[in-house]
Amino acid sequence: MSVSRHPIALRLERQVGSATKLLATVMVLPLIDGIFPALVVAGVLSTATGVVETGILIFGGSATAAVILAEMDGSRREMATSVLLIGAVIVPLAALEAAFAPTFRGFLNLPVFERFAGLVILTIAAKTASSEIGEYLPSPGIIISLGLVASFEPAGFAVETSPEYVLAGAAAAGVGVAFALSIALLSPHLRGRVDIDRFRFGSAVALGVLALPILLGPFDLMQTDAPVALAVLAVTTLFAYDPNAGPAAGADDDAPGDGPDGDDGDGVDDDDGDGDHPVGEESDGATPTDPPLDAPPSPPGPVVDDDVAVLANGGDGDPADGASDPFEDDDSRAPWL
């Protein structure tokens, strides 16, 4: 697995600290910067498809998956407990913010505000895909504030609420928590097999697809109930997942006893007959072979004086019968002798 080193994620990690706090920050961020209320006001959660897409892409997505797979430690039970504790906070907050959506819809020019909501999602998609591009883009809070100012109509102000918005908001947050919980439970299998950066880029594309129907609403383009963003995310998941990768694959390749042809890794051939001779001793009847070409050269022998050589040959200067002159140049000798 390639651990994502996205600058925004690194900055959040330095500011927050532990992995559980980082996951809580990532999942509660849409409620703080106004992205989730903007989507509720824009009517994205009016369909079941919109609820699922908002839950997975806004509360879940690549940031949640990266924190769970790359930062969180412990058993699956411990990670699942952390996710459920975070969900116990996020779901009520999402329901509370969604309850005020009818009030905002009363004093806002919805066609204008919906364009800003789509622009917010597109900005988040650009920031997710490239940190360099994100440095030149305004923050989501600034865009939402500008949208509130541009679409504000005080004449229609009235405090309203609706159970439908409350249920839709809680359901979207619940889908995000379920996504995080599934990643936590499957983390032992997904670690090392999911390319975080590839999944992050695919999530950015899915966010862009989610924003297009909102931005192109006045032109009646991309107006469909089909879960196009979810389809993009599913294809992204397939491309980011590599079942043959991970620490489990090939972990025992270097273990002793796994050598080819039954070799136990100790460098001794077990098929040596009776096994009476020590390692390196020539077997009976076997003729020694020349050393390999890549063997290191033998150290030079001692320099023998000519008189000593004469005495060694019985008093005369000729070598003994059958013996070769050690000082005679023999082109047939191997270069290492």
MOBEL-V477384 format. One record per residue. N is the residue number from 0. PSI is psi in radians with two decimals (none if undefined). Layout:
n:N psi:PSI
n:N psi:PSI
//
This chain:
n:0 psi:2.36
n:1 psi:2.03
n:2 psi:2.26
n:3 psi:2.28
n:4 psi:0.75
n:5 psi:2.31
n:6 psi:-0.64
n:7 psi:-0.75
n:8 psi:-0.69
n:9 psi:-0.68
n:10 psi:-0.72
n:11 psi:-0.67
n:12 psi:-0.70
n:13 psi:-0.62
n:14 psi:-0.65
n:15 psi:-0.87
n:16 psi:-1.85
n:17 psi:2.83
n:18 psi:-0.65
n:19 psi:-0.73
n:20 psi:-0.66
n:21 psi:-0.73
n:22 psi:-0.72
n:23 psi:-0.69
n:24 psi:-0.75
n:25 psi:-0.71
n:26 psi:-0.48
n:27 psi:-0.16
n:28 psi:-0.70
n:29 psi:-0.45
n:30 psi:-0.44
n:31 psi:-0.80
n:32 psi:0.03
n:33 psi:0.08
n:34 psi:-0.83
n:35 psi:-0.83
n:36 psi:-0.62
n:37 psi:-0.71
n:38 psi:-0.63
n:39 psi:-0.79
n:40 psi:-0.64
n:41 psi:-0.13
n:42 psi:0.31
n:43 psi:-0.56
n:44 psi:0.30
n:45 psi:-0.25
n:46 psi:2.80
n:47 psi:-0.62
n:48 psi:-0.74
n:49 psi:-0.63
n:50 psi:-0.81
n:51 psi:-0.77
n:52 psi:-0.73
n:53 psi:-0.74
n:54 psi:-0.78
n:55 psi:-0.77
n:56 psi:-0.52
n:57 psi:-0.91
n:58 psi:-0.48
n:59 psi:-2.06
n:60 psi:-2.93
n:61 psi:-0.60
n:62 psi:-0.78
n:63 psi:-0.78
n:64 psi:-0.70
n:65 psi:-0.72
n:66 psi:-0.76
n:67 psi:-0.76
n:68 psi:-0.58
n:69 psi:-0.38
n:70 psi:-0.64
n:71 psi:2.41
n:72 psi:3.09
n:73 psi:3.12
n:74 psi:2.97
n:75 psi:-0.61
n:76 psi:-0.75
n:77 psi:-0.75
n:78 psi:-0.69
n:79 psi:-0.65
n:80 psi:-0.72
n:81 psi:-0.75
n:82 psi:-0.73
n:83 psi:-0.63
n:84 psi:-0.70
n:85 psi:-0.71
n:86 psi:-0.56
n:87 psi:-0.34
n:88 psi:-0.69
n:89 psi:-0.75
n:90 psi:-0.84
n:91 psi:-0.66
n:92 psi:-0.71
n:93 psi:-0.71
n:94 psi:-0.67
n:95 psi:-0.74
n:96 psi:-0.67
n:97 psi:-0.43
n:98 psi:-0.47
n:99 psi:0.04
n:100 psi:-0.74
n:101 psi:-0.56
n:102 psi:-0.78
n:103 psi:-0.65
n:104 psi:-0.41
n:105 psi:-0.58
n:106 psi:0.36
n:107 psi:2.55
n:108 psi:1.74
n:109 psi:-0.75
n:110 psi:-0.65
n:111 psi:-0.78
n:112 psi:-0.58
n:113 psi:-0.62
n:114 psi:-0.71
n:115 psi:-0.63
n:116 psi:-0.74
n:117 psi:-0.64
n:118 psi:-0.60
n:119 psi:-0.81
n:120 psi:-0.72
n:121 psi:-0.64
n:122 psi:-0.75
n:123 psi:-0.67
n:124 psi:-0.73
n:125 psi:-0.72
n:126 psi:-0.62
n:127 psi:-0.68
n:128 psi:-0.68
n:129 psi:2.14
n:130 psi:-0.50
n:131 psi:-0.74
n:132 psi:-0.66
n:133 psi:-0.43
n:134 psi:-0.46
n:135 psi:-0.04
n:136 psi:2.56
n:137 psi:2.83
n:138 psi:2.72
n:139 psi:-0.62
n:140 psi:-0.66
n:141 psi:-0.72
n:142 psi:-0.73
n:143 psi:-0.67
n:144 psi:-0.74
n:145 psi:-0.66
n:146 psi:-0.66
n:147 psi:-0.71
n:148 psi:-0.74
n:149 psi:-0.49
n:150 psi:0.18
n:151 psi:2.26
n:152 psi:1.65
n:153 psi:-0.29
n:154 psi:-0.47
n:155 psi:0.30
n:156 psi:2.24
n:157 psi:2.37
n:158 psi:2.04
n:159 psi:2.82
n:160 psi:2.85
n:161 psi:2.33
n:162 psi:-0.48
n:163 psi:-0.74
n:164 psi:-0.65
n:165 psi:-0.81
n:166 psi:-0.70
n:167 psi:-0.73
n:168 psi:-0.76
n:169 psi:-0.65
n:170 psi:-0.71
n:171 psi:-0.77
n:172 psi:-0.65
n:173 psi:-0.64
n:174 psi:-0.72
n:175 psi:-0.71
n:176 psi:-0.71
n:177 psi:-0.66
n:178 psi:-0.82
n:179 psi:-0.67
n:180 psi:-0.70
n:181 psi:-0.67
n:182 psi:-0.70
n:183 psi:-0.73
n:184 psi:-0.55
n:185 psi:0.10
n:186 psi:-0.69
n:187 psi:-0.53
n:188 psi:-0.54
n:189 psi:-0.47
n:190 psi:2.28
n:191 psi:-0.16
n:192 psi:-0.18
n:193 psi:2.15
n:194 psi:1.86
n:195 psi:-0.73
n:196 psi:-0.69
n:197 psi:-0.71
n:198 psi:-0.62
n:199 psi:-0.78
n:200 psi:-0.70
n:201 psi:-0.63
n:202 psi:-0.62
n:203 psi:-0.70
n:204 psi:-0.72
n:205 psi:-0.66
n:206 psi:-0.70
n:207 psi:-0.69
n:208 psi:-0.63
n:209 psi:-0.55
n:210 psi:-0.44
n:211 psi:-0.80
n:212 psi:-0.54
n:213 psi:-0.74
n:214 psi:-0.64
n:215 psi:0.32
n:216 psi:-0.80
n:217 psi:-0.36
n:218 psi:0.08
n:219 psi:0.70
n:220 psi:2.55
n:221 psi:0.44
n:222 psi:1.67
n:223 psi:2.63
n:224 psi:-0.03
n:225 psi:2.43
n:226 psi:1.25
n:227 psi:-0.75
n:228 psi:-0.69
n:229 psi:-0.63
n:230 psi:-0.72
n:231 psi:-0.73
n:232 psi:-0.64
n:233 psi:-0.76
n:234 psi:-0.69
n:235 psi:-0.73
n:236 psi:-0.69
n:237 psi:-0.71
n:238 psi:-0.53
n:239 psi:-0.26
n:240 psi:2.24
n:241 psi:1.80
n:242 psi:-0.36
n:243 psi:-0.10
n:244 psi:-3.10
n:245 psi:2.83
n:246 psi:-0.40
n:247 psi:-0.51
n:248 psi:2.14
n:249 psi:0.35
n:250 psi:-0.47
n:251 psi:0.30
n:252 psi:-0.57
n:253 psi:0.18
n:254 psi:2.59
n:255 psi:2.58
n:256 psi:-0.02
n:257 psi:0.26
n:258 psi:2.91
n:259 psi:2.63
n:260 psi:0.63
n:261 psi:0.19
n:262 psi:2.24
n:263 psi:0.15
n:264 psi:0.05
n:265 psi:0.01
n:266 psi:0.09
n:267 psi:2.28
n:268 psi:2.18
n:269 psi:-0.33
n:270 psi:1.05
n:271 psi:0.50
n:272 psi:-2.20
n:273 psi:-0.21
n:274 psi:0.44
n:275 psi:-0.47
n:276 psi:2.58
n:277 psi:2.97
n:278 psi:2.29
n:279 psi:-0.22
n:280 psi:2.45
n:281 psi:2.45
n:282 psi:2.76
n:283 psi:2.33
n:284 psi:-0.04
n:285 psi:2.38
n:286 psi:2.30
n:287 psi:2.49
n:288 psi:2.84
n:289 psi:2.56
n:290 psi:2.72
n:291 psi:2.77
n:292 psi:-0.45
n:293 psi:0.22
n:294 psi:2.58
n:295 psi:2.59
n:296 psi:2.55
n:297 psi:2.55
n:298 psi:2.58
n:299 psi:2.49
n:300 psi:2.99
n:301 psi:2.58
n:302 psi:2.15
n:303 psi:2.29
n:304 psi:2.65
n:305 psi:-0.68
n:306 psi:-0.67
n:307 psi:-0.65
n:308 psi:-0.64
n:309 psi:-0.79
n:310 psi:-0.63
n:311 psi:-0.41
n:312 psi:0.34
n:313 psi:0.30
n:314 psi:-0.29
n:315 psi:2.90
n:316 psi:-0.12
n:317 psi:2.51
n:318 psi:2.78
n:319 psi:2.75
n:320 psi:2.34
n:321 psi:-0.12
n:322 psi:2.60
n:323 psi:2.60
n:324 psi:2.09
n:325 psi:-0.30
n:326 psi:0.01
n:327 psi:2.36
n:328 psi:2.03
n:329 psi:1.94
n:330 psi:-0.33
n:331 psi:-0.18
n:332 psi:2.53
n:333 psi:2.63
n:334 psi:-0.38
n:335 psi:-0.11
n:336 psi:none
//
